[in-house]
Structures are given as C-alpha cells and as structure tokens.
Amino acid sequence: MKWDKREYFSIPNLMGYFRILLIPIYLIVYIRADSVRDYQIAAGIMVLSFLSDFLDGKIARRFNMVTEFGKILDPIADKMTQGTLALSFTFRYPAMGVLLLLFLLKETIMGILGAYMMHKGYRMGGAKMHGKICTAVLDLVMFLVLLLPNLPYLAVNLMVAVSVCVMAVSLCLYLRMYWNAWKQQKGSQEEIGAEKRRSRKMVIVIIAAVLVLFALGAILPFARQPKVTEKTKKELEVERFYSDQPSGERAKVISDNGEALEERLRLISQAEEEIILSTFEFDSDTSGTQMIAALADAAARGVKVRVLVDGFPYLTTMWGNPKFLALAQTENVEIRVYNPVRPWKPWGIMGRLHDKYLIADRTAYILGGRNTFDFFLGDQKGYKNYDWDMLVYTKEASGDSSLEQVRSYFESVWKMPECKTFGKSRFWKQNPSVKKAEGEIADAVKTLKEAYGDELGKIDYESITLPVNQIQLISNPTHILAKEPVVFYTITELMKQAKEEVVFHTPYVICDDWMLERLKEVCEGDKDVKMMTNSVANNGNPFGAMDYQKNKEKICDTGVEILEYDKGVSYHGKCFTIDDRLAAIGSFNWDMRSAYLDTELMLVVDSREVNEQLRDEMKKYEQHALKVTGKDTYEVPEGVERQELSAKKKFRIAVLKTVAGWARFLM
C-alpha cells in the first residue's frame, strides 16, 4: 500500500495530535495548582483543546480533508481528554474516582464488543442518541468542575452521581443493542421490533412500580405513631431525677458558640485514652476542620477516637469529602454511619440519629443540641444558630454516673448492625485527593495550635463548673423504625410534677393530638407554664413555620404561655427548667419527628445553681421575644420590632400547606 502523508498529516489530524499533546501539559498544571489562577490556566488549556476539537471537524468537511485515520483519531482524542479530566479531578474530589472507574469500564467493554461485532460484519451506523446524551452530560460536568474550582463537594458528588447513572444507562442500552444485533441473525426484524416495544412498556411499568413502592415503603411504616407502653409508665420514677446529696459530678451551661467550640477542642486536646464524638451533622468548614485536626492529633498521640454520624447528612457533607476520608484512614480512628441511606430499604430512611455529644476519657463530656459545623460552633462571620450544651465534669466516674450512662448509650448504638464503618478501604486510601487532604490536616493541626496556644492547656474544671445532686439521661429507642415517644413522655411527666414554674424552649412545635393533650395536662393547676419558640417569620425550618402557623390556635388552647423569638436569627435551643431544681438540655424538639422517628437525648440536671444559670441565659433570649396574646395578637416588648413575613416566605408556606400538610408526622 502506497504511503500517503495526507492520510496522517492533514490539518485536522495535526489538530488531533495537538489535543493529545495538550493532555500531559494540562495534567501537570492542574495537579500542581494551588490557587484559583492556576486552575484558570488549566481551564484555559482545556478550552484550547475543546476549540481545536470543534474546528478540526469543520475544516475536514469544508476542505475535503476527511480521512479514515482521522475517523479513528478524533474519538480516541475525545476519550483520552475525557479520561484525563476525570483523572485530574480525582486529585481534588474523591468521588471522581468512581466516575473514572466506570468510564474506563464502559469504554473497555464498548471497545471489545465493538471490535467483535465489526469482525462479525455488524456496523453500528454511528453513535446512538443515548450515547450522545451520555457524552454531552459528561462533557458538561467536566466543564463545570473545571471552570468552577471551588464547587462544594456536595455539588460535585451530585454531578458525579448523575454522570454515573447516565453512563450506566447508556452502557446497558448499548449492550442491549449488541444483543439484539446478535439475535438478528436468528430472528426476523419484525420480531425484534415487537420485542423492543414490549421492553419499553415493561421498563416504564417497572420504573413506575418502583417509585410507588419506594414512596409507600418510606411513608407507611411511620403513618401510625406508637403509644407509650405500660412498661415505660411503670419504670418511670420521677424521684430518681432528684437527690438531696451532692453527686461526684459537676456541670455548667455553654450558651456561646465560640465557647462551645473551644471547650470541645480542649476536651479533645486533653484526652489520654479515648474520645467519643456522636453528631447528627459534621461538615469540613472552618470549625469542622478544626475538629477534624484536633481528632487526628489526638489519634497521633495514641488516643482511641470513635466518631458516629447520621446517615443522611453523611451523604451531603462527608461522603466523597477528602478530609473525612483522610481522617478515616488515620490509625486509632474509626468512623461509623448510623443507618446509611439505602434506596432499596425505604422503610429505614426516616429513622435518624439526632444525638450530639462528645466524651473525653472518663473525665468529662459535652451534650446538647449543637451540630459540628460553623452554624453552631465558633465565632466565624455569617449565619448562626443559637443552641445549648451542658458540660459535665466527673471527678470520680462511678457505675451510675451520668458519664457512664452516656457511654453505655453510645456503646449500644455503636454496636448496632445499622451502624456501618466509613472510609476504610484501599480505594479511598490510594485516592490522590485523600493523600493531599492528609497533608492539609497536618497543616490544620499546626494552625490550630498556633491559634489557641496555651488556651487549650490543662484547666481546673472544678473551678468553672457548678455542684449538682443528680444527673439523668433520657433517651428514645435507637432502632430505625417508628419509636415509642419515651423522651417526650418522660419530660412531660417531670413537668406535670412542677409546683411553681415550667419554662421550655424549642425551635419547632409540630404536635399531634396526644402531644397537645400532654401539654394541656402539664398546664393544669396553679403553676406557670411558658414556652418559647421561633415566630413564623423567624423560623428557619419552613415545615415548622408552616405547621406552627396552621396549628397555633390549638397550641394556645392548651393553656401554655407562648413567647415567639423574633430577632432575625433562627433559634435552635432545646432546653427546659422546672421550678428551681431541674435544668435540662439536649437534642429534643417538640415535634413529631423528635417524638416518634429520631434518636433523641435530654440531660436532666438536679442543681439549683445550674437551674439558675440556665434560666438567666434563657431570659436573654426571652427579652427579645413577642408575647402571644391571641392567634394573631402580640404584646411587643419595648425596643423590639416585630418582623414582617416576607412575600417569598408567605408563598413557600402556602405551597407547603397545600402539598405537604399531610406529612407533618414526618417533619
């Protein structure tokens, strides 16, 4: 065969070679990038590659330079570019490793089958529509990740999930096409066409059935709320929450977000044997990264670190996050996920872990309502949530101490089969972005020590805490199905025994008839019962705002005095005081989700001093609250300006009332 240099060195083919040559240059620039400008340069290189890809086809057709070799070279350059982009992104986003593996698998299978079918004389006739859609989606995702280097991990993970699904569907359709082509040799075209039509109908029916079953499976198991059992009623002894003698524990209220972070870091820095952290949500923002660094530093000292998080926020903040994956690889660290979301098990989706506590050795612990990220911890600028913690110091841990109660509760959840280990795999350990995150955590440890210096050193906890007579932990059942409302029943029983005053704070109020009846019983007698919650305008939970507005009159009818916090920042506190003895802080909201669906904890402290401390702090919020005098009337304190409900929020509440009012038992 005569050599024809135009076959291999035409202008379009030279542009194809140019695109391939750009690949190593791009990789070097992207992998070494450490600033936005560096990523912009890498993006510029890829834009040049995309332009050459666009122009080579135009030139080939316009100037009659189409060659057989060019038909092979162009798709090879395309696939190499796509694979290179996916490979480079694994240095920043661990989830891209999943996309890269599927991409390589798909292209390998397609290449082998394509070669085999061509050998058998079958011709595809060009890319199919689903293949073009797959390529377009993949290109769009790569383009967005490339041009927006500061995308959050959740956004990248979602785009990866979409790409993976589209690639998987495209691969299945191509496999089906090759299967039909093989059968075509044995059957008529009419039979194959009829089978295709039957298959399409079957797919539609199956998808519809799966969606309906998923919805029913996720909702029906929780539509009926369990009742309090006679066993729970008999076992509840109000007397055990009180004592006339000092215990071996001391406590203090933590109301400030900055102090909440500092005390957590201090406990972790002083731990010598074990750290236990259980939280609903854990992010890698400023305070979250400081917590990760502190935990990693403790593990490096030989401290055993165990972290337990809920499965739903795990999906949105932890999965595919290199910092958490790097922490999970650290020696002496184990992270478990409570009830990971499993679409094939819809009946387990609603049951969530809502506990928040940190235990250091057998010395002290913090328990309350704060999640582990910037909304709740630290003095960073930006949006805040106001919440509470109780710091408990144990001079001598005994078997019946509250510290041992919390430890025992943690062990019971940790050992559940629904708790799965996170991040321990060679796939993640070898991921380039995880390797890079290990260095970032080491840098964060240094920064943390420089920022706090001696402030995290030894402290005399006895001098900063208050004496207590008794501390009791109240908890819901820990299984993932609809739960007996143990926490709600217990705290309302305690409130019913009050002689003079009950004051409780809750961000949301979503009560069924039984819960309202219990509140009405609490309000009976001569005692004053006061509740503070967010106003509709101030409520950060749209479902909570909607339901409160809709059922406010029913709540008023129970006899409770209502204060509405209206200062502009959504209040997230969950606490109560009873007379001048009991003070309680925890994770329980006065809603049906906390009562019947989630694990919940409330720490009840018998201490006049702690009670006074908590009441003083609660009053700081109450002075900015509106006093409800009727369904739509208020007594506004001097200096307080009532918020107006925005048009946007009015519309959102109206929509939720229409489409989601029936689902209040899930909120």
Secondary structure, 3 states (H helix, E strand, C coil): CCCCHHHHCCHHHHHHHHHHHHHHHHHHHHHHCCCHHHHHHHHHHHHHHHHHHHHHHHHHHHCCCCCHHHHHHHHHHHHHHHHHHHHHHCCCCCCHHHHHHHHHHHHHHHHHHHHHHHHCCCCCCCCCHHHHHHHHHHHHHHHHHHHCCCCCHHHHHHHHHHHHHHHHHHHHHHHHHHHHHHHHCCCCHHHHHHHHHHHHHHHHHHHHHHHHHHHHHHHHHHCCCCCCCHHHHHHCCHHHHCCCCCCCEEEEEECCHHHHHHHHHHHHHHCCCEEEEEECCECCCHHHHHHHHHHHHHHHCCCEEEEEEEHHHHHHHHCCCHHHHHHHHCCCEEEEEECCCCCCCHHHCCCCECCCEEEECCCEEEEECCCECCCCCCCCCCCCCECCEEEEEECCCCCCCHHHHHHHHHHHHHCCCCEEECCCCHHHHCCHHHHHHHHHHHHHHHHHHHHHHHHHCCCCHHHHCEECCEEEEEECCCCCCCCCCHHHHHHHHHHHCCCCEEEEECCCEECCHHHHHHHHHHCCCCCEEEEEEECCCCCCCHHHHHHHHHHHHHHHCCCCEEEEECCCCCECCCEEEECCCEEEEECCCEEHHHHHCCECEEEEEECHHHHHHHHHHHHHHHCCEEEECCCCCEECCCCCCCCCCCHHHHHHHHHHHHHCHHHHHHC
